[in-house]
Amino acid sequence: MSFEEYFMCGKMGVSEVDTIKNMMTMTVYFVLADIFDLDAMDIESSFDLEKDLHITSDLKALLSGAVMDMFNGCELNFTTIHNVQDIVEQIVIVEPINSIH
């Protein structure tokens, strides 16, 4: 799903939890847009970090730092990340679980 599909949806989710997840997903797209100098609406969940976004070790470091700043210290595990959706899943699914203490 593209950022535009999340953004253009008048209702952000069927429940408060869905709304929060969708807002977090949009934030991930904004972070990626900033790091990769793209328009957030041009990013697709299927974009491969290496083939489509041409990620480098420097960009990984910038992305990691931005994610940690934006998402309460959440650390990305790049060994399991291959595309944009993998990043979203690590942050949106893992981070809320880690934040509930």
C-alpha positions as CSV (number, residue, x, y, z in Angstrom):
1,M,0.0,0.0,0.0
2,S,1.3,3.4,-0.9
3,F,1.5,6.4,1.4
4,E,-1.1,8.1,-0.7
5,E,-3.6,5.3,0.0
6,Y,-3.0,5.7,3.7
7,F,-3.1,9.5,3.5
8,M,-6.2,9.8,1.2
9,C,-8.3,7.6,3.5
10,G,-10.7,9.9,5.3
11,K,-11.1,7.4,8.1
12,M,-7.7,6.4,9.5
13,G,-8.9,3.0,10.8
14,V,-11.8,1.0,12.0
15,S,-10.6,1.3,15.6
16,E,-8.3,3.6,17.7
17,V,-5.6,1.0,17.4
18,D,-5.9,0.9,13.6
19,T,-5.8,4.7,13.5
20,I,-2.6,4.7,15.6
21,K,-1.0,2.0,13.4
22,N,-2.0,4.0,10.2
23,M,-0.6,7.2,11.6
24,M,2.6,5.4,12.6
25,T,2.9,4.0,9.1
26,M,2.5,7.5,7.6
27,T,5.2,8.7,9.9
28,V,7.5,5.9,8.6
29,Y,6.8,7.0,5.1
30,F,7.7,10.6,6.0
31,V,11.0,9.5,7.6
32,L,11.8,7.4,4.5
33,A,11.0,10.4,2.3
34,D,13.3,12.6,4.3
35,I,16.2,10.1,4.3
36,F,15.9,9.2,0.6
37,D,14.9,12.6,-0.6
38,L,11.6,11.4,-2.1
39,D,8.0,12.5,-2.0
40,A,6.3,10.3,0.6
41,M,3.4,9.7,-1.8
42,D,5.9,8.2,-4.3
43,I,7.0,5.5,-1.8
44,E,5.5,2.0,-2.2
45,S,5.5,-0.7,0.5
46,S,7.1,-3.1,-2.0
47,F,10.1,-0.8,-2.6
48,D,13.3,-2.9,-2.1
49,L,15.8,-1.0,0.0
50,E,18.8,-2.0,-2.2
51,K,17.3,-2.3,-5.7
52,D,14.8,0.6,-5.6
53,L,16.1,2.9,-2.9
54,H,19.8,2.2,-3.3
55,I,20.4,2.2,0.4
56,T,24.0,2.6,1.6
57,S,25.6,2.1,5.0
58,D,25.5,5.9,5.5
59,L,21.7,5.9,4.7
60,K,21.2,3.0,7.0
61,A,22.8,4.9,9.8
62,L,20.7,8.0,9.0
63,L,17.5,5.9,8.9
64,S,18.3,4.1,12.1
65,G,18.9,7.4,13.9
66,A,15.8,9.0,12.5
67,V,13.7,5.9,13.5
68,M,15.2,5.9,17.0
69,D,14.4,9.6,17.4
70,M,10.9,9.3,16.0
71,F,9.8,6.0,17.6
72,N,11.0,6.0,21.2
73,G,14.4,4.4,20.7
74,C,13.1,1.6,18.4
75,E,16.1,-0.1,16.7
76,L,15.8,-1.5,13.2
77,N,17.1,-4.9,12.6
78,F,18.5,-4.6,9.0
79,T,19.1,-8.4,8.8
80,T,15.4,-8.9,8.4
81,I,14.5,-5.8,6.4
82,H,14.4,-6.0,2.7
83,N,11.6,-3.6,1.7
84,V,9.6,-0.7,3.0
85,Q,6.9,-3.0,4.4
86,D,9.5,-4.8,6.5
87,I,10.4,-1.5,8.1
88,V,6.7,-0.6,8.8
89,E,6.2,-4.0,10.3
90,Q,9.2,-3.7,12.6
91,I,8.1,-0.3,13.8
92,V,4.3,-0.5,13.8
93,I,4.0,-4.0,15.1
94,V,7.0,-4.3,17.4
95,E,7.3,-0.7,18.8
96,P,3.8,-0.6,20.4
97,I,4.5,-3.9,22.2
98,N,7.9,-2.6,23.4
99,S,6.3,0.7,24.6
100,I,3.7,-1.0,26.9
101,H,5.5,-1.3,30.2
